[in-house]
Amino acid sequence: LIADRREGIGVCGWILVSLSFLLVLVTFPVSIWACIKIIREYERAVIFRLGRILSKKAKGPGLVLVLPCTDTFVKVDLRTVTCKIPPQEILTKDAVTTQVDGVVYYRIHSAVSAVANVTDVHSATFLLAQTTLRNVLGTRSLAQLLAGREEIAHSIQAILDSATEQWGIKVARVEIKDVRIPVAMQRAMAAEAEAAREARAKVVAAEGEMNASKALKQASMVLAESPAGLQLRYLQTLTTLATENNSTIVFPLPIDMLESLGQKNRGG
């Protein structure tokens, strides 16, 4: 890589640097204002001397000395950059067209590599994030895309971090913001979910009916063994109805009385 080269500036270069330094001494202290540059805390300066990078490590923060005529410098911002990926039209593995957008958070950890190894580090990272998002999501099905956003985000982050390492970029986080699917697919998914819920509801109702029938069977067996228990059940039902403030009047008649009346009628 360009940032890793270590070559001298040659004899002619040293002569020009010496002349530049001599010019600074002759015009001092007026020239000092052109030589001193202030680098902020979150910035670094990559200095080029006669077109070559002066050091493998960027200068700053604070005061930086730059020789006139022979030195130039480029400021690099080290703060975290937010890169918003616009909605991408993606065809999933199961042939469903979706629109997915996301956000990438990254920062420059090597100012020299960011300046020397790529023309525009921010534009390159933005385009690479778009391409990586499309490539990764194209290998996932719609169900995986909807349920595994965090896993997909980590996968995209690992790919971007590996690809941008030589650019001096560190990808801190990748988030998938929204997944848009066609309206027809939304309706089909809603109908499928509704049908699944209705099926589960019918199963639950059938299980409830089965359990209730078993409980009623056991209750009938208990009441059959105790005739007095049936009368108590009548009274309990009457009490329940009376607490509901209605006008219904219930007259519980013992089953034995009805049976005796029936026998008398047959006998007469």
C-alpha positions in Angstrom: 0.0 0.0 0.0 1.1 3.6 -0.6 0.9 4.4 3.1 3.4 1.7 4.0 6.2 2.9 1.6 9.3 4.4 3.2 11.4 6.1 0.6 13.7 9.2 0.8 13.2 12.5 -1.0 16.6 12.4 -2.6 19.4 15.0 -2.8 17.3 17.5 -4.7 14.5 17.2 -2.2 16.8 17.9 0.7 18.1 21.0 -1.1 14.6 22.3 -1.6 13.7 21.6 2.0 16.8 23.4 3.1 16.0 26.4 1.0 12.4 26.4 2.4 13.7 26.3 5.9 16.2 29.1 5.1 13.3 31.2 3.8 11.5 30.7 7.0 14.5 31.9 9.0 15.0 34.9 6.8 11.4 36.1 7.0 10.9 35.2 10.7 8.7 36.1 12.5 6.3 36.9 9.7 6.7 33.4 8.2 5.8 31.7 11.4 2.1 32.5 10.8 2.2 30.5 7.6 4.1 27.6 9.1 2.0 26.9 12.2 -1.3 25.1 11.8 -3.8 24.3 14.5 -5.3 20.8 14.5 -8.4 20.2 16.6 -8.7 17.4 19.1 -10.8 15.2 16.8 -8.7 15.8 13.7 -5.3 14.6 12.4 -3.1 16.1 9.8 -1.4 14.0 7.1 1.7 16.0 5.9 3.1 15.6 2.4 6.7 16.8 1.8 7.5 17.2 -1.9 4.6 14.9 -2.6 5.6 12.1 -0.2 4.0 11.3 3.2 6.2 12.8 5.9 5.5 10.1 8.5 3.5 6.9 8.9 1.7 8.5 11.8 -0.5 11.6 11.3 0.2 14.8 13.2 -1.9 16.4 15.9 -3.8 17.4 17.7 -2.4 20.8 18.6 0.2 22.9 16.8 1.8 21.5 13.6 4.8 23.0 11.8 4.5 23.0 8.0 7.3 24.4 5.7 6.1 26.7 3.0 6.5 25.7 -0.7 7.5 22.1 0.1 4.9 20.8 2.5 1.2 20.4 2.1 -1.3 18.8 4.6 -4.7 17.2 4.6 -7.0 17.3 7.6 -8.8 14.1 8.5 -11.8 14.0 10.8 -11.7 11.0 13.3 -15.3 11.4 14.6 -17.9 8.7 13.9 -19.7 9.1 10.6 -23.3 8.1 10.0 -23.9 6.7 6.6 -27.5 6.3 5.6 -28.1 3.6 3.0 -31.1 4.5 0.8 -33.8 1.9 0.1 -32.4 -0.9 -2.0 -34.6 -3.0 -4.3 -33.6 -6.6 -3.3 -34.8 -10.0 -4.6 -34.6 -12.4 -1.7 -33.7 -16.1 -1.9 -37.4 -17.1 -2.2 -38.0 -14.7 -5.1 -39.7 -11.9 -3.1 -39.1 -8.3 -4.0 -38.3 -6.1 -1.0 -37.0 -2.7 -0.2 -34.5 -2.5 2.6 -32.6 0.5 4.0 -30.1 0.8 6.7 -27.5 2.8 8.6 -23.8 2.3 8.9 -21.7 3.9 11.7 -17.9 4.0 11.1 -14.9 6.1 11.9 -11.4 6.6 10.6 -8.7 5.0 12.8 -5.8 5.5 10.5 -5.7 9.0 8.9 -2.6 8.1 6.7 -4.4 5.1 5.2 -7.6 7.0 4.6 -5.7 9.7 2.6 -3.2 7.6 0.8 -5.0 4.4 -0.1 -8.4 5.6 -1.4 -9.5 8.7 -3.4 -12.6 9.5 -1.3 -12.9 7.3 1.7 -16.4 8.3 2.6 -17.8 7.8 -0.9 -16.0 4.4 -1.2 -17.5 3.2 2.1 -21.0 4.4 1.2 -20.9 2.5 -2.1 -19.4 -0.6 -0.5 -22.1 -0.6 2.1 -24.8 -0.5 -0.5 -23.3 -3.4 -2.5 -22.7 -5.5 0.6 -26.3 -4.9 1.8 -27.7 -6.2 -1.5 -25.3 -9.1 -1.7 -26.0 -10.4 1.8 -29.8 -9.9 1.7 -29.9 -11.7 -1.6 -28.8 -14.9 0.0 -31.6 -14.8 2.7 -35.3 -15.7 2.5 -38.0 -13.3 3.5 -38.6 -15.1 6.8 -34.9 -14.9 7.6 -34.9 -11.3 6.7 -37.8 -10.4 8.9 -36.8 -12.5 11.9 -33.0 -12.3 11.8 -32.2 -8.6 11.4 -29.6 -8.5 14.1 -27.7 -11.5 12.7 -27.8 -10.0 9.2 -26.5 -6.7 10.6 -23.6 -8.4 12.3 -22.8 -10.3 9.1 -22.8 -7.0 7.0 -20.6 -5.3 9.7 -18.0 -8.1 9.6 -17.8 -8.0 5.8 -17.5 -4.2 5.7 -14.9 -4.1 8.5 -12.8 -6.6 6.7 -13.0 -4.8 3.3 -12.3 -1.3 4.7 -9.4 -2.2 6.9 -6.9 -1.1 4.3 -8.7 2.2 4.0 -8.2 2.9 7.7 -11.9 2.5 8.5 -13.4 0.8 11.5 -17.1 -0.1 11.1 -18.7 0.3 14.6 -22.3 -0.7 13.9 -24.7 -1.6 11.2 -28.5 -1.3 11.6 -31.3 -2.4 9.2 -33.9 0.3 9.5 -36.9 -0.9 7.6 -38.0 -3.8 5.4 -40.8 -3.0 2.9 -42.7 -5.7 1.0 -45.3 -5.4 -1.7 -49.0 -4.7 -0.7 -50.1 -8.0 -2.2 -47.6 -9.9 -0.2 -48.6 -8.1 3.0 -52.2 -9.1 2.4 -51.2 -12.7 1.7 -49.1 -12.8 4.9 -52.0 -11.3 6.9 -54.4 -13.9 5.6 -52.0 -16.6 6.4 -51.5 -15.3 9.9 -55.3 -15.0 10.4 -55.9 -18.6 9.2 -53.1 -19.9 11.5 -54.7 -18.0 14.5 -58.2 -19.4 13.7 -56.8 -22.9 13.4 -55.1 -22.5 16.8 -58.3 -21.1 18.3 -60.3 -24.1 17.1 -57.8 -26.5 18.5 -57.9 -24.6 21.9 -61.8 -24.6 21.9 -61.9 -28.4 21.1 -59.4 -29.1 23.9 -61.6 -27.0 26.2 -64.7 -28.9 25.2 -63.0 -32.2 25.7 -61.8 -31.2 29.2 -65.2 -29.9 30.1 -66.9 -33.1 29.0 -64.5 -35.1 31.1 -65.2 -32.9 34.1 -69.0 -33.2 33.6 -68.7 -36.9 33.4 -66.9 -37.1 36.7 -69.4 -34.7 38.2 -72.4 -36.8 37.1 -70.8 -39.9 38.5 -70.4 -38.1 41.9 -74.0 -36.8 41.9 -75.3 -40.2 40.9 -73.8 -41.7 44.1 -75.3 -38.9 46.3 -79.0 -37.9 45.6 -78.8 -35.2 48.2 -75.9 -33.6 46.3 -78.2 -33.1 43.3 -80.6 -31.1 45.5 -77.7 -29.0 46.8 -76.7 -28.3 43.3 -80.2 -27.1 42.5 -80.0 -24.7 45.5 -76.6 -23.4 44.4 -77.9 -22.8 40.8 -80.8 -20.8 42.3 -78.5 -18.7 44.4 -76.3 -17.9 41.4 -79.3 -16.8 39.4 -80.6 -14.7 42.2 -77.4 -12.6 42.4 -77.8 -11.5 38.8 -80.8 -9.1 39.5 -83.0 -10.7 36.9 -86.7 -11.5 36.9 -86.4 -15.2 36.2 -87.9 -17.4 38.9 -86.7 -21.0 39.1 -88.6 -23.6 41.1 -86.3 -26.6 41.6 -88.3 -29.8 41.9 -86.8 -33.0 43.3 -86.4 -35.7 40.8 -87.9 -38.2 43.2 -91.1 -36.2 43.4 -91.4 -36.2 39.6 -90.8 -40.0 39.5 -93.5 -40.6 42.2 -96.0 -38.5 40.3 -95.3 -40.4 37.1 -95.8 -43.8 38.8 -99.2 -42.6 40.3 -100.4 -41.5 36.9 -99.5 -44.8 35.4 -101.2 -46.6 38.2 -104.4 -44.6 37.9 
